[in-house]
Amino acid sequence: MSAKTPIEMKKCITPEFRVSWPSVFEAKAFEDQEAKFSITMLFDKKTDITALKRACHNAAVEKWGSDKTKWPKSAEGRPLRMPFTDGDLKTDVEGYAGTTVVKATSKQRPGVVDQQRHPITADDRTFYGGCYARAELLAFAYDHKGNRGVSFGLQNVQKLRDGKSFSGRKAAEDVFDAIEDNTNNMDSYDGVESGDAINAGF
């Protein structure tokens, strides 16, 4: 087996995660920052994310060397920033309890496909916060104005299955029953009979 290239050593495909705050079809900017595509990944704390941690380690080694004792500190003497946060600390956000939170961004639009690898578009409305997916990530180290650490670049995403939407709002097609075209029949409207409508002043 041939040795992995430096790029391959920093790449990984994640295990399944729950999608949060996806911006995979349109880049968005926050405050005065550059617009980017992004996704927040919620991994159950029981999930093995060794591959992600290894990719981050390899990115740091490539930039600062293999001796961790010589790695620089981040701002104000803090350890290098890593892209893993404890979801239990976000008590005001739905679905974060019991998870490890990882965010990935990209200046280029990521590929998004379904289980059969068919492209998903924004018009499909099938990729949303609350569904489950996996992603291809590229770890990279940064050193900018005292902020040092490792982040993930978002390469591609594959939806794996549906889940309860974080918005709590159902799609219109799941709310309404199909009805026949009774445009001229006022009796077809629930709650108001045609005579009642006239008497009510409608």
ZIBELWO-V17822 format. One record per run of one state. SS is the DSSP state (2 for helix, 1 for strand, 0 for the rest). FROM is the first residue (numbers start at 1). LEN is the number of residues. If there is no record, write none. Layout:
# ZIBELWO-V17822
SS/FROM/LEN + SS/FROM/LEN
This chain:
# ZIBELWO-V17822
0/1/5 + 2/6/4 + 0/10/1 + 1/11/3 + 0/14/3 + 1/17/12 + 0/29/7 + 1/36/9 + 0/45/5 + 2/50/15 + 0/65/3 + 2/68/3 + 0/71/4 + 2/75/3 + 0/78/3 + 1/81/1 + 0/82/3 + 1/85/2 + 2/87/3 + 0/90/9 + 1/99/8 + 0/107/4 + 1/111/3 + 0/114/5 + 1/119/1 + 0/120/2 + 2/122/3 + 0/125/7 + 1/132/13 + 0/145/2 + 1/147/15 + 0/162/10 + 2/172/4 + 0/176/10 + 2/186/3 + 0/189/5 + 2/194/6 + 0/200/3
